[in-house]
Amino acid sequence: MADVMVLVVEDEAAIATLIQFTLEQAGFAVQCVPSVEEAQPFLQSRLPDVLLLDWMLPGISGIDFIRQLRRDSRSRDLPIILLTARGEETDKEQGLNLGADDYITKPFSPRELIARINALLRRRAPQKTSIPLSIQGLELDPVQQRVRVNGQAVALGPSEFKLLHFFMTHPDRIYTRSQLLDQVWGDHVFVEERTVDVHIRRLRRGLETVGYEHLIQTVRGSGYRFSL
């Protein structure tokens, strides 16, 4: 999970330290800041995979920040978990209605926090999980970074592996080069869109060795898709 970045916005130092320790022990990369004002420069440089956001913060509140993020096309789909001591059903309803994907009431157990993050990733970013995949004999193991077909290993570079992982978790959907760059490389990586074509060709060459290159399809004028 080391390539999963979690941004934590929490002003209580003890809680932030506990969260950081818990997440790093689970294999996540973690950045902690005490306010929205300090989170904004980080978000401008790169979007995290998950945002853990305290409701009650100095300056801009977590709820107001969610409103800002959901109005911005770049962060509209950012997975957000709201952390709060407010446990009333109406508070939870308000947080979810304003755009939070999940809501955790303090105090919470470390195991619950990890479980909620993993559940959110499975829903919103399955390519960031460590769940093995198998589609018609094509097997991908995210933990061991291996791809096999009927026991035969498929040699892929790191970028091609991540590209295949994304495609296998999002089958039958068309993605533009720009969308693939954001989803696979991250919106903080600045490379030309044509770079995607190079990695698609390399991925196809790798899959060609086992007769599976046809799964990576070009949709003329639109982009690429993974389909049987």
C-alpha positions in Angstrom: 0.0 0.0 0.0 3.1 2.3 0.0 1.9 4.0 -3.2 -1.4 5.0 -1.5 -1.1 8.5 -0.1 -3.4 9.7 2.7 -3.6 13.3 3.6 -4.8 13.9 7.2 -6.1 17.3 8.2 -6.4 17.1 12.0 -5.6 19.9 14.5 -5.3 17.7 17.7 -1.7 16.7 17.7 -2.2 13.5 19.7 -4.9 12.2 17.4 -2.9 13.2 14.3 0.1 11.3 15.7 -2.0 8.2 16.4 -3.5 8.3 12.9 -0.2 8.7 11.2 1.4 5.8 13.2 -1.7 3.6 12.5 -1.7 4.2 8.8 2.1 3.9 8.3 2.0 0.6 10.1 -0.6 -0.5 7.6 1.7 0.5 4.7 0.2 3.8 3.7 2.2 6.9 3.0 0.9 9.7 5.2 1.0 13.5 5.4 -0.5 15.3 8.4 -1.4 19.0 8.6 -3.3 20.9 11.3 -5.5 23.1 9.1 -7.2 23.5 5.8 -4.9 26.5 5.1 -1.9 24.2 5.3 -3.6 21.4 3.4 -4.3 23.6 0.4 -0.7 23.9 -0.9 -0.3 20.2 -0.7 -3.5 19.6 -2.6 -2.4 22.0 -5.3 0.8 20.1 -5.9 -0.8 16.6 -5.8 -4.1 15.0 -4.9 -3.9 12.2 -2.3 -5.6 8.9 -2.7 -7.7 9.5 0.4 -8.4 12.7 2.5 -9.1 12.2 6.2 -10.6 15.5 7.3 -11.6 16.7 10.8 -14.9 18.5 11.0 -13.9 21.1 13.6 -10.8 22.9 12.4 -9.3 26.3 13.1 -10.1 28.8 10.3 -12.0 26.9 7.5 -14.0 24.0 8.9 -13.9 20.6 7.4 -17.4 20.9 6.1 -16.7 24.2 4.3 -13.6 22.6 2.8 -15.6 19.7 1.4 -17.9 22.2 -0.2 -14.9 23.8 -1.9 -13.4 20.5 -3.0 -16.6 19.2 -4.5 -17.1 22.5 -6.5 -13.6 22.0 -8.1 -13.5 19.6 -11.1 -10.0 18.5 -10.1 -11.0 17.4 -6.6 -14.6 16.6 -7.3 -14.1 12.8 -7.0 -11.4 12.9 -4.3 -12.3 10.2 -1.7 -13.0 11.9 1.6 -13.6 10.5 5.1 -14.9 13.0 7.7 -13.6 12.6 11.2 -15.6 14.2 14.0 -16.7 14.0 17.6 -20.2 14.9 16.5 -22.1 11.7 16.5 -25.7 12.8 16.0 -27.5 11.2 13.0 -28.3 14.7 11.6 -24.5 15.6 11.7 -23.7 12.4 9.8 -26.4 13.1 7.3 -25.2 16.6 6.8 -21.6 15.5 6.2 -22.6 12.8 3.7 -25.0 15.1 1.9 -22.3 17.7 1.4 -19.9 15.2 -0.2 -18.1 13.1 2.3 -17.8 9.5 1.2 -17.7 8.2 4.8 -18.0 9.5 8.3 -16.1 8.2 11.4 -17.0 9.3 14.9 -14.3 9.9 17.5 -13.1 8.0 19.4 -12.5 5.3 16.8 -10.3 2.2 16.8 -7.3 1.9 14.5 -8.7 -1.3 13.0 -11.9 0.5 12.1 -10.0 3.3 10.5 -8.0 1.0 8.3 -11.1 -1.0 7.4 -13.0 2.1 6.4 -10.1 3.4 4.2 -9.7 0.0 2.5 -13.5 -0.2 1.9 -13.5 3.3 0.4 -10.5 2.4 -1.9 -12.3 -0.8 -3.0 -15.3 1.4 -4.0 -13.5 4.4 -5.5 -10.0 3.3 -6.4 -9.8 -0.5 -6.7 -6.4 -0.1 -8.5 -4.9 1.1 -5.2 -5.9 -2.1 -3.3 -3.8 -5.3 -2.9 -6.6 -7.7 -4.0 -5.4 -10.3 -6.5 -7.3 -10.2 -9.8 -8.1 -12.9 -12.3 -9.9 -12.4 -15.7 -10.1 -15.4 -18.1 -6.8 -16.8 -16.9 -5.0 -13.5 -16.8 -3.8 -13.2 -13.1 -2.4 -10.1 -11.5 -1.0 -10.0 -7.9 -0.5 -6.4 -6.7 1.5 -7.5 -3.6 4.1 -9.5 -5.5 3.8 -7.3 -8.6 3.4 -10.4 -10.8 1.3 -11.1 -13.9 0.7 -14.7 -15.0 -1.3 -16.6 -17.6 -1.7 -20.3 -16.9 1.4 -20.2 -14.8 3.5 -18.4 -17.4 5.0 -15.1 -16.2 4.4 -11.9 -18.2 7.3 -9.5 -18.0 6.0 -5.9 -17.5 7.7 -2.7 -16.4 6.3 -0.8 -13.3 4.3 1.6 -15.4 2.8 -1.1 -17.6 1.9 -3.2 -14.4 0.1 -0.2 -12.9 -1.7 0.4 -16.2 -2.8 -3.2 -16.5 -3.9 -3.1 -12.8 -6.1 -0.1 -13.5 -7.6 -1.6 -16.7 -8.4 -4.9 -14.9 -10.2 -3.1 -12.1 -12.1 -0.9 -14.6 -13.1 -3.2 -17.5 -15.2 -2.2 -20.5 -14.8 1.5 -19.8 -13.2 4.0 -22.3 -10.5 6.3 -20.8 -8.8 9.2 -22.6 -5.0 9.6 -22.4 -5.5 12.5 -19.9 -7.7 10.3 -17.7 -5.2 7.5 -17.7 -2.4 9.9 -16.8 -4.4 11.2 -13.8 -5.6 7.8 -12.7 -2.4 5.7 -13.2 0.4 8.2 -12.9 -1.3 10.8 -10.7 -2.2 14.4 -11.3 1.1 15.5 -9.8 3.1 13.9 -12.6 3.6 16.1 -15.6 4.2 14.1 -18.7 2.9 14.4 -22.2 -0.3 12.6 -23.1 1.5 10.7 -25.9 3.5 9.0 -23.2 0.4 6.9 -22.6 0.7 5.5 -26.1 4.2 4.4 -25.5 3.2 2.4 -22.4 0.1 1.0 -24.1 2.4 -0.4 -26.8 4.8 -1.9 -24.2 1.8 -3.4 -22.3 0.5 -5.0 -25.5 3.9 -6.4 -26.3 4.1 -8.0 -22.9 0.6 -9.5 -23.2 1.3 -10.6 -26.8 3.7 -13.2 -25.4 0.7 -15.1 -23.9 -1.8 -14.2 -26.6 -3.7 -11.6 -24.6 -2.8 -8.4 -26.4 -6.3 -8.1 -27.8 -7.6 -7.1 -24.3 -6.1 -3.7 -24.7 -8.3 -2.0 -27.3 -8.0 1.4 -29.0 -11.2 3.3 -29.4 -10.5 5.7 -32.2 -11.0 9.3 -31.3 -11.7 8.5 -27.7 -8.9 6.5 -26.0 -8.4 3.0 -24.7 -10.3 0.3 -22.9 -9.8 -3.2 -21.5 -12.3 -5.6 -22.8 -12.7 -9.3 -23.5 
